[in-house]
Amino acid sequence: MNHEQLEHLLIDYIDGVLSPEDRAVAERELATNPAARLLHEQLRTVMQQLDQAAPLEPGSDLSGKFNQALREEINSNRPVHTITPMMYRIAAGIALVIAAGYWINRNNVHEAEMAALKQEVEATKHMMLAMLDNRQSASQRMLGTTVALKMSQPDDEIVLALVKSMNTDPNTNVRLAALEALIQFHEDPAVRHQLIESLSTQKDPAVQISLIQFLVRLKEKEVVNQLQHIVDDNRTIKAVKDEALSGILKLS
C-alpha cells in the first residue's frame, strides 16, 4: 500500500465510513506499521483543529460553479473515491491553517507555537496536494482546487500544483477550477507569467476561451502574437478562433 492509498484509508477510518473489511485492514496497518500510526496521529490532530474552526464559504457565484461541476463528476459514470464529510472539512480548513501560519509569522509568536503550526500547515498542505494529484478521482481533484480559493496569498508549491492541473488534467472541469484558483493570484508576476505561458500550450477549448477572456481584461498586449498563432492554427476550433480574434482587436 503506497502513501496516498494509506492516507485515504486512514481518513475514511477516522471518519468512520469504512466497511468492516477495510476497517480491519486499517487496524492491521496501525498495529504493524509505525509510519501508519504517525500519519494517523497527524490526521487526527488536523481533524480536531478543523472541527473547531469556523466554516469558510466561497462567494455564491464561484460556489455555484464548483458545486455544479462537482455534482457532474459525482453523477458521471467514471469511478471515483468516496468524498466524505471529513474531506470537505479538510478542504475548508486547509486555507484557514495556512492563513494562521502567515498571521503568526507577522506577529512573532513564541518559537514552539510557530513550530507546531508549521507542522500542521505542512500536514494539511500535503493532504491538499494529494487531492490535486489523485489520478483516479476528478471529484477529489476538484475539491483540492477549492482550497486555494480560500487563500489570501499564493504558496509556491500549491501554485505549481494548480498550474499542472490547469495544463495537464484530463478533466475540463478540474482545469477550469484550477484556472479560477490561479486567477485570484494574478497580481503575482510568477502566476501571471504561468497564465500567459499556458495560453501557448493549452489545448482544452474551454480553458483557452477563459484564459483569453481573462488576459484580455488584464490588457496583456504581449499575448497578441499568441492569439494570432491560435487563429492561424488549423486545429483550433471556431469558437476559440473567434475569441482570439476578438482579443486581438481589443488589444490592438
Secondary structure, 3 states (H helix, E strand, C coil): CCHHHHHHHHHHHHHCCCCHHHHHHHHHHHHHCHHHHHHHHHHHHHHHHHHHCCCCCCCHHHHHHHHHHHHHHHHCCCCCCCCCHHHHHHHHHHHHHHHHHHHHHHHCCCHHHHHHHHHHHHHHHHHHHHHHCCCCCHHHHHHHHHHHCCCCCCCHHHHHHHHHHHHHCCCHHHHHHHHHHHHCCCCCHHHHHHHHHHHHHCCCHHHHHHHHHHHHHCCCHHHHHHHHHHHHCCCCCHHHHHHHHHHHHHHC
